[in-house]
Structures are given as structure tokens and as C-alpha cells.
Amino acid sequence: MQENIHPSEFKITRELRQQALGQQAKLLWFTGLSGSGKSTLANATEQALHKRGYHTYLLDGDNIRCGLNKDLSFSKSDRIENIRRIAAVSQLMMDAGLIVLSAFISPYISDREMIRDLVGSDRFLEIHVDCPLEVCEERDVKGLYQKARQGLIKDFTGIDSPYEAPESPFLVIKTAEVSPEKAVEQLMNELEKKIKI
């Protein structure tokens, strides 16, 4: 069936859209344990970008699993497929010239490398939202860690499924040590060098 698929080439390119928007399309990939502060940081960063006139879109784990990926479980193979689909959607949004913020546990280095290969290493900004497991458990407003420790949730990252920390991320944000405001300031200082045309 694949041999019958021929993607169209469009006249309006990513470069033209970037020029129209006055920004470089990038993928900000927030990775870390559940409860590390990925969504909080991604949300606050998007707000900061919006205030400065940048065009963005935020993709978040639970939101995506309510729609596009609601057919997927949390098995290893489905988690890989979850990330593959998000990477494909991110790529489309970047083709539209947007700065995409994606907040996902994405525990495997191989998955994040797949994303980097798909979107291009110059456009993939991996942000490790680094937080000790015990702090993540204290923050656990959803009660997921407790359920995982009781055996009610299987393959939970950090408990009975591994988290592979990035080896050379664009930035490491230690959310147990800095306030959300300081974290956003730190990120924006590095980010604006990458997204301005």
C-alpha cells in the first residue's frame, strides 16, 4: 500500500511561513517524570512567548490521550506509538511555522532520538525537567504514584518502568530548586537566541 502514497509538494514552504510569522519554527520537548512540572513549565513558557508576540501551540500528554491517542494503552509499544504520533503532529505544526511546545514523560532516549531525527536536530530543543522521584511523589495530585506502588497501575515510569534521562539536552531545569518564574526566565534567555529570525 505504501508504494501508492506520493506526498504532495506545496508551493508555500516552512521558510515562507516562518518569514511571515517572524520566527523560526522549533520543537520544545519537555521530558521528565510525572509530577516533575513539565506541563506547568510548558504552559508558563507558552504564555511568555505569546506575550512577546510569538506564534505557538502546546501539546500535552493527557490532552492528546483524550483525542488523537485515546486508542493507546500505556504498554511499552503503545507508549512508543504515542510519541511517534505526537512527533508527526509536531512536525506538521512546525511546517506551519509554529513554535511547538510538547510536554510528555517520553521516558526512552531512543524515542526522543526518533523525534530529533524526524524534525531535525537543529529544530529539536530537548528540555529535561529534572526533579527527584520523592519530590514528584509528594506533588502527585492525581494519586498516580500511590496507585503504582499499590500495583494498581502497571509500567509506571519511575516505579516499575525506567526513565532514561537525556544525555545532552538543550537545557536542564531543576524544578525542585528553582521557582516556576525563574525556570521560565532561564528558558526564555536561552530560547530567544534560537527562535528569532
C-alpha positions as CSV (number, residue, x, y, z in Angstrom):
1,M,0.0,0.0,0.0
2,Q,2.9,2.4,0.8
3,E,4.1,2.4,-2.8
4,N,0.8,4.1,-3.8
5,I,1.4,7.1,-1.5
6,H,3.0,10.1,-3.0
7,P,3.2,13.2,-0.7
8,S,2.4,16.5,-2.4
9,E,4.9,19.2,-2.6
10,F,3.4,22.6,-1.7
11,K,4.4,26.0,-3.0
12,I,4.2,27.7,0.4
13,T,7.1,26.3,2.4
14,R,8.0,26.3,6.0
15,E,10.6,29.0,5.3
16,L,7.9,31.3,3.8
17,R,5.7,30.8,6.7
18,Q,8.5,31.5,9.2
19,Q,9.2,34.7,7.4
20,A,5.6,35.7,7.5
21,L,5.5,35.0,11.3
22,G,8.9,36.5,12.0
23,Q,10.1,33.4,13.9
24,Q,11.9,30.1,13.5
25,A,9.8,27.0,13.9
26,K,11.2,24.9,16.8
27,L,10.0,21.9,18.9
28,L,10.5,22.5,22.6
29,W,10.3,19.0,24.0
30,F,9.7,18.9,27.8
31,T,10.7,15.5,29.2
32,G,10.7,14.3,32.8
33,L,8.9,12.2,35.4
34,S,5.2,12.5,36.1
35,G,4.9,15.4,38.6
36,S,8.2,17.0,37.6
37,G,6.5,20.1,36.4
38,K,6.6,19.6,32.6
39,S,3.1,20.9,31.9
40,T,3.4,23.8,34.4
41,L,6.7,24.9,32.8
42,A,5.4,24.4,29.2
43,N,2.3,26.4,30.0
44,A,4.2,29.3,31.5
45,T,6.8,29.3,28.7
46,E,4.0,29.4,26.1
47,Q,2.5,32.4,28.0
48,A,5.9,34.2,28.0
49,L,6.3,33.5,24.3
50,H,2.8,34.7,23.5
51,K,3.4,38.0,25.4
52,R,6.4,38.6,23.2
53,G,4.4,38.1,20.0
54,Y,5.5,34.5,19.1
55,H,3.1,32.1,17.5
56,T,2.9,28.8,19.4
57,Y,1.0,25.6,20.1
58,L,1.2,23.4,23.2
59,L,0.7,19.7,23.1
60,D,0.3,17.9,26.5
61,G,0.1,14.2,27.4
62,D,-3.3,13.9,29.0
63,N,-4.9,16.2,26.4
64,I,-3.5,14.2,23.5
65,R,-4.7,10.9,25.1
66,C,-8.2,12.3,25.3
67,G,-8.4,12.6,21.5
68,L,-5.7,11.6,18.9
69,N,-4.2,8.8,21.1
70,K,-7.2,7.7,23.1
71,D,-6.9,4.2,21.5
72,L,-3.5,3.7,23.0
73,S,-2.7,1.9,26.3
74,F,0.4,2.5,28.5
75,S,2.2,-0.6,27.3
76,K,5.8,0.0,26.0
77,S,4.7,-0.4,22.4
78,D,1.8,1.9,22.7
79,R,3.9,4.5,24.6
80,I,6.3,4.4,21.6
81,E,3.4,4.9,19.2
82,N,2.1,7.7,21.4
83,I,5.4,9.6,21.0
84,R,5.6,8.8,17.2
85,R,2.2,10.3,16.6
86,I,3.0,13.4,18.7
87,A,6.2,13.8,16.8
88,A,4.3,13.7,13.5
89,V,1.8,16.3,14.6
90,S,4.6,18.5,15.9
91,Q,6.3,18.2,12.5
92,L,3.1,19.4,10.8
93,M,2.7,22.3,13.2
94,M,6.3,23.3,12.6
95,D,5.7,23.2,8.8
96,A,3.0,25.8,9.6
97,G,5.8,27.9,11.1
98,L,4.8,27.5,14.7
99,I,6.9,27.1,17.8
100,V,5.6,23.8,19.3
101,L,5.8,23.0,23.0
102,S,5.3,19.3,23.8
103,A,5.1,18.1,27.4
104,F,5.4,14.3,27.7
105,I,7.2,11.9,30.0
106,S,8.7,10.3,26.9
107,P,10.9,8.0,29.1
108,Y,13.1,6.4,26.4
109,I,16.2,8.0,24.8
110,S,15.5,6.1,21.6
111,D,12.1,7.7,21.3
112,R,13.4,11.2,21.7
113,E,16.2,10.4,19.2
114,M,13.5,9.3,16.8
115,I,11.8,12.7,17.2
116,R,15.1,14.5,16.8
117,D,15.7,12.6,13.5
118,L,12.2,13.4,12.3
119,V,12.2,17.1,12.9
120,G,15.9,17.8,12.6
121,S,18.4,18.2,15.3
122,D,18.6,22.0,14.8
123,R,14.9,22.3,15.4
124,F,14.6,19.9,18.4
125,L,15.2,21.6,21.7
126,E,15.1,18.9,24.4
127,I,14.4,20.3,27.9
128,H,14.9,17.9,30.8
129,V,12.5,18.9,33.6
130,D,14.7,17.3,36.3
131,C,13.0,16.6,39.6
132,P,13.8,13.9,42.2
133,L,11.3,11.0,42.4
134,E,10.5,11.7,46.0
135,V,9.5,15.3,45.2
136,C,7.4,14.1,42.2
137,E,5.6,11.7,44.6
138,E,5.0,14.5,47.1
139,R,3.5,16.6,44.3
140,D,1.3,13.8,43.0
141,V,-2.1,15.5,42.9
142,K,-3.6,12.7,40.7
143,G,-2.5,9.9,43.1
144,L,-0.8,8.0,40.3
145,Y,2.4,7.1,42.2
146,Q,0.3,5.7,45.1
147,K,-1.7,3.6,42.7
148,A,1.5,2.4,41.0
149,R,3.1,1.5,44.3
150,Q,-0.1,-0.5,45.2
151,G,0.2,-2.3,41.9
152,L,-3.0,-0.7,40.5
153,I,-1.1,0.9,37.6
154,K,1.5,-1.2,35.8
155,D,4.5,0.0,33.8
156,F,4.5,3.4,35.6
157,T,7.6,5.4,34.9
158,G,9.9,5.8,37.9
159,I,8.3,2.9,39.8
160,D,8.3,-0.3,37.6
161,S,9.3,1.2,34.3
162,P,12.6,3.1,33.7
163,Y,13.1,6.8,32.9
164,E,16.2,7.4,30.7
165,A,17.4,11.0,31.4
166,P,18.6,13.0,28.3
167,E,22.4,12.7,27.8
168,S,22.9,16.2,26.2
169,P,19.7,18.2,26.4
170,F,19.3,21.8,25.2
171,L,18.6,22.8,28.9
172,V,18.1,21.1,32.3
173,I,15.6,22.8,34.6
174,K,15.7,21.6,38.2
175,T,12.2,22.3,39.3
176,A,12.8,21.3,42.9
177,E,15.4,24.0,43.2
178,V,14.0,27.0,41.2
179,S,10.6,28.7,41.2
180,P,8.5,28.4,38.1
181,E,9.2,32.1,37.4
182,K,12.9,31.6,37.5
183,A,12.7,28.5,35.4
184,V,10.8,30.4,32.6
185,E,13.3,33.2,32.8
186,Q,16.2,30.7,32.4
187,L,14.5,29.1,29.5
188,M,13.5,32.3,27.7
189,N,17.0,33.6,28.0
190,E,18.3,30.6,26.0
191,L,15.3,30.2,23.8
192,E,15.2,33.6,22.2
193,K,18.6,33.1,20.6
194,K,17.1,30.1,18.8
195,I,13.7,31.4,17.6
196,K,14.4,34.9,16.4
197,I,14.8,35.4,12.7
